[in-house]
Amino acid sequence: MVMHIRGLVSDGTDPDPYVKLYLLPDPQKTSKRKTKAARRTCNPTTTRWYLHIYLEQRVIHLRVLGDGAFWENTLLGETFIPMRRLVPGQHWVDWHQLCAAGSDSAH
């Protein structure tokens, strides 16, 4: 479950952020999950952003996007989380640094 995002960069107007999650590898993108957008905030908090899939040897690709007008969404940041770090049946709470789109440090 994604609960909090903090410190998103604003270009003068707070974004309407939402999260897209992918389990990699997934060439057909059948694992994609998307949350509803939070309105005008750089620090969204919610209890409705869920992902209930536990598959070892996979990687979560988490992207935070700004909900733009006319389907023009802006990538605010992304990170990759190896699922091997997760322990089935246990909650895992951690902050993950978001990297700029296409950044080598995101992998």
Secondary structure in CASP SS format (residue, H / E / C, confidence):
PFRMAT SS
TARGET T0000
AUTHOR 0000-0000-0000
METHOD secondary structure of the structure
MODEL  1
M C 1.00
V E 1.00
M E 1.00
H E 1.00
I C 1.00
R C 1.00
G C 1.00
L C 1.00
V C 1.00
S C 1.00
D C 1.00
G C 1.00
T C 1.00
D C 1.00
P C 1.00
D C 1.00
P E 1.00
Y E 1.00
V E 1.00
K E 1.00
L E 1.00
Y E 1.00
L E 1.00
L E 1.00
P C 1.00
D C 1.00
P C 1.00
Q C 1.00
K C 1.00
T C 1.00
S C 1.00
K C 1.00
R E 1.00
K E 1.00
T C 1.00
K C 1.00
A C 1.00
A C 1.00
R C 1.00
R C 1.00
T C 1.00
C C 1.00
N C 1.00
P C 1.00
T E 1.00
T E 1.00
T E 1.00
R E 1.00
W E 1.00
Y C 1.00
L C 1.00
H C 1.00
I C 1.00
Y C 1.00
L C 1.00
E C 1.00
Q C 1.00
R C 1.00
V E 1.00
I E 1.00
H E 1.00
L E 1.00
R E 1.00
V E 1.00
L E 1.00
G E 1.00
D C 1.00
G C 1.00
A H 1.00
F H 1.00
W H 1.00
E C 1.00
N C 1.00
T E 1.00
L E 1.00
L E 1.00
G E 1.00
E E 1.00
T E 1.00
F E 1.00
I E 1.00
P E 1.00
M H 1.00
R H 1.00
R H 1.00
L C 1.00
V C 1.00
P C 1.00
G C 1.00
Q C 1.00
H C 1.00
W C 1.00
V C 1.00
D C 1.00
W C 1.00
H C 1.00
Q C 1.00
L C 1.00
C E 1.00
A C 1.00
A C 1.00
G C 1.00
S C 1.00
D H 1.00
S H 1.00
A H 1.00
H C 1.00
END
